[in-house]
Amino acid sequence: MATRTLPERKSSAGPSAKLSPEELVAAYRNMLLSRRLDDKEVQLKRQNKIFFQISGAGHEAILTAAGMILKPAYDWFYTYYRDRALCLELGVTPAEMLYEAVGAAIDPASGGRQMPSHWGHKAYNIVSASSPTGTQFLQGVGCAEASLRAKLLNISEGFQKDEVVLVCTGEGTTSEGEFWESLNSAANLKLPVVYLVEDNGYAISVPVEVSTAGGSISKLVRSFPNFYIEEVDGCDLLASYDVMQRAVEYARQRKGPALVHSHVIRPYSHSLSDDETMYRPPAEREADAARDPVTQFPKWLVAEGHATEAELKQIQEEIDAIVLAATDDALAQPQPGPETVYFGVYSPDVDPTGEQFDTEDDPQFSGDPTTMVDLLNACMKDEMRRDQKILVFGEDVADVSREEYLGKVKGKGGVFKVTWGLQKEFGGARVYNSPLAEANIVGRAIGLAIRGFKPVVEVQFFDYIWPAYMQIRDELATMRWRSNNNFAAPVVVRTTYGGYIRGAIYHSQTGASIFTHCPGLRVVCPATALDANGLLRTAIRCEDPVLFLEHKHLYRQTYNKSPYPGPNFMIPFGKAKVVREGTDVTVITYGATLQRALVAANAVAENGISVEVIDLRTLSPWDRETVFASVKKNSRVIVGYEDSLSWGYGAEIAAAIADECFAWLDAPVKRVASADTFVGYAPQLEDAILPQAADFRKAYEEIMAF
């Protein structure tokens, strides 16, 4: 058995002087209540009255201390599943915790949508927690960054001058890369975030020395600048209170972030799905039991004269009665009705498909026609002038990182110049570069959005978006639904995609279907400069997260130019555009394949084939009404898209047409798409792999011959 060295136990004379006997007894009540609720949930799970249980046992002392020092509804909290005692101390009631366990409709954490111990409570600034381990780190950093941006921009509403963000984790989760990314940004920006590592020695069955080089996470992170780092015996309430107070005060004074490495125990198995006796010997578990704060702290209270045995017995009886009443209450609560399943997938208040976002018929044109790059840039400038809380960040998006260079150099403004000049006009507090870390960009954006900012972030290439996929799929897209509309993160993620630029495998990827498969996420894909301007404005003004796909090949094409349409030009989501009317064949497409479909349609017109070309413009949602009307009129359909033929986005369109319009079809639905391979660099390879105008022409002729 590996020996675990604990921090030297400090004398109780110092810390205890800070807490009155009443506070010490109240702390015991909180620890005992947390343990009794754990035990009750174990009982209910074994009775099949709840469906999952994961314990916070052994973590009660450090968490109670943290809750005593931090301020609910003032500070912000990113929890992990063992943080029951913290949430109780902050104000979450026993009944509310058991509402989670039974999946009650009135559960304030998620309305019965998440498993128990996925803490969240809007009233106390406990941000909705999720199951993926480690995703909370970057969001917590973004939440803390919000206070920095607010101060720089003189925004006071919704912010406290010395607020702190607490981010909790087990020691196993510190192995995740996002932990290290978050430390980097927290240290670099000197953010007021306190990391609490609750080290119980095991990540399910994997001991700490297997997960962490040297077996101590705090020793590994000591080289990060600006950090306050301290270890503590997390089973000792007094020492925990003392250390947490120092760490929180360090962050409150804006000296930088802090990390408290708390050594705790895990007297129960990882969860009721686990049996720790299979990998932990009796001697190790007995050693843990000897440090159990719920059994050891009351002994200390009696020995020090802070409470009597009779008083402690009375407290235990009161706690048992509270838990019993909360259990009866919870078991009587109804579950959410099936009619609620779609509530909160998207904003229930702001509908980006609605008329208020449709000013397309009244553009206020000015200037000469210009490119998609220019009109995207113009839209962001319009919106940033309108709303001070819009932030733009990502890799290379700023004009310069060293602001003293402004005016001395031309400025970068993105690798495609889409964000050029934004920093010069709006300053480095609103337009700034991020580390080369895609999860960092999106995770921080989620935290900033929770605090009311509107991040419009850039992932430089779609090909490299995958490190951020966890944040996009499991966090950004789910935040509103999983919190039952209590929290939302309306982030706009701009990214460049697509081929036809001789970019080979890693600068030509598409794959929109992977993101349109995410409920809660809007996916937009303009093909023209005008549409890009109007759709980006809608994306920024709506209250849902948006993935905004910008095709690199289309950035500076001459055929898709447009004059500037004015600062209120918007195109609603889910509104396709009939680019070319026709009476024989309907082709449904988007992005760079639109022009190829049009060229082919004009070519076959000479042979008497009339092709109607529809540009979807938004992929989620998509305009079923316009598509189905065209299909019913023409009875022959082709779906064109740049992604690989198999399992691509067009498969959904084709399936929906077959499902809804089968009676009107005179031929099978046909697809034109890329080959089921990767995009090659050599021009001859790329041309053979990506759909060309010739491929569309062949498809038109074949479907007419059916």
Beta strands, then each sheet from edge to edge (+ up, - down):
strand 1: 76-78
strand 2: 165-170
strand 3: 193-199
strand 4: 202-203
strand 5: 206-207
strand 6: 228-233
strand 7: 258-263
strand 8: 366-370
strand 9: 390-394
strand 10: 431-433
strand 11: 454-459
strand 12: 492-497
strand 13: 522-524
strand 14: 546-551
strand 15: 562-564
strand 16: 577-580
strand 17: 585-589
strand 18: 611-615
strand 19: 618-620
strand 20: 637-644
strand 21: 670-674
sheet 1: 1+ 2+ 3+ 7+ 6+
sheet 2: 4+ 5-
sheet 3: 8+ 15-
sheet 4: 10+ 9+ 11+ 12+ 14+ 13+ 19-
sheet 5: 16+ 18- 17- 20- 21-
end
